[in-house]
Amino acid sequence: MVASDCARAYRTNSVVTASPGQLVLMLFDGVLRSLAITREAFNRPPDDMSRIAVINNQLVKAQNIIAELQGTLNLDAGDGKFAREMYRLYDYYSHRLIEANMRKQVEPVIEVERLLGEVRTAWAEMLKQNDRNSSPSIRNVA
């Protein structure tokens, strides 16, 4: 098995064995990875013929992942307020990325990357807290 096959098998196994919360974290990571690639493509020389294609493809990929994040929201859970707020945030991110793609401007990408990075950090912290709260404590038996 070549290295790329091993990496693909590892990624597949990671997704199959991940909890729903970890899957959402993976989606955040995917969006942020696409935005980082986009930002780097904006720094390429204007005469680089692949620059525009990379920007477009990565922004579309980021928008698709954001749409998937929107799809994970349960608007009926609790009073639904949190989910509706997150839905609106994801909608804002998508619109900013459309703007970045249409105008070929890096500023909206940087903004969404920063804001989504903050949401990702909060989500990861929430997962850690849940893991700590649900892990059974180990006591010394004397």
KAPE-V297099 format. One record per residue. N is the residue number from 1. D_LAST is the distance of its C-alpha to the last C-alpha in Angstrom with 2 decimals. Layout:
# KAPE-V297099
N	D_LAST
N	D_LAST
This chain:
# KAPE-V297099
1	49.93
2	51.15
3	49.07
4	50.38
5	49.41
6	45.86
7	45.69
8	47.12
9	44.62
10	41.73
11	43.16
12	43.70
13	40.15
14	38.85
15	40.92
16	40.12
17	36.33
18	36.35
19	35.32
20	38.20
21	37.04
22	36.97
23	40.42
24	41.78
25	40.40
26	42.22
27	45.37
28	45.12
29	44.75
30	47.77
31	49.93
32	49.01
33	49.77
34	53.17
35	53.94
36	53.16
37	55.50
38	58.09
39	57.89
40	58.36
41	61.33
42	62.97
43	62.95
44	64.93
45	68.63
46	70.79
47	72.75
48	69.67
49	70.67
50	67.14
51	65.98
52	67.08
53	65.80
54	62.32
55	62.26
56	63.43
57	61.14
58	57.98
59	58.83
60	59.49
61	56.20
62	54.37
63	56.22
64	55.27
65	51.57
66	51.91
67	53.61
68	50.65
69	48.31
70	50.61
71	50.36
72	46.57
73	46.90
74	46.42
75	49.04
76	48.09
77	44.41
78	43.80
79	47.02
80	47.88
81	48.58
82	46.15
83	47.37
84	50.99
85	50.45
86	48.88
87	51.78
88	54.23
89	52.48
90	52.61
91	56.23
92	56.98
93	55.42
94	57.53
95	60.69
96	60.12
97	59.68
98	62.87
99	64.60
100	63.33
101	64.62
102	67.96
103	68.72
104	66.93
105	65.18
106	61.85
107	61.05
108	59.79
109	57.57
110	56.03
111	55.55
112	53.87
113	51.69
114	50.48
115	49.95
116	48.29
117	46.08
118	44.83
119	44.16
120	42.36
121	40.13
122	39.30
123	38.60
124	36.26
125	34.38
126	34.17
127	32.74
128	30.05
129	29.18
130	29.09
131	26.83
132	24.36
133	24.57
134	24.27
135	21.45
136	18.17
137	15.60
138	12.62
139	9.31
140	6.23
141	3.80
142	0.00
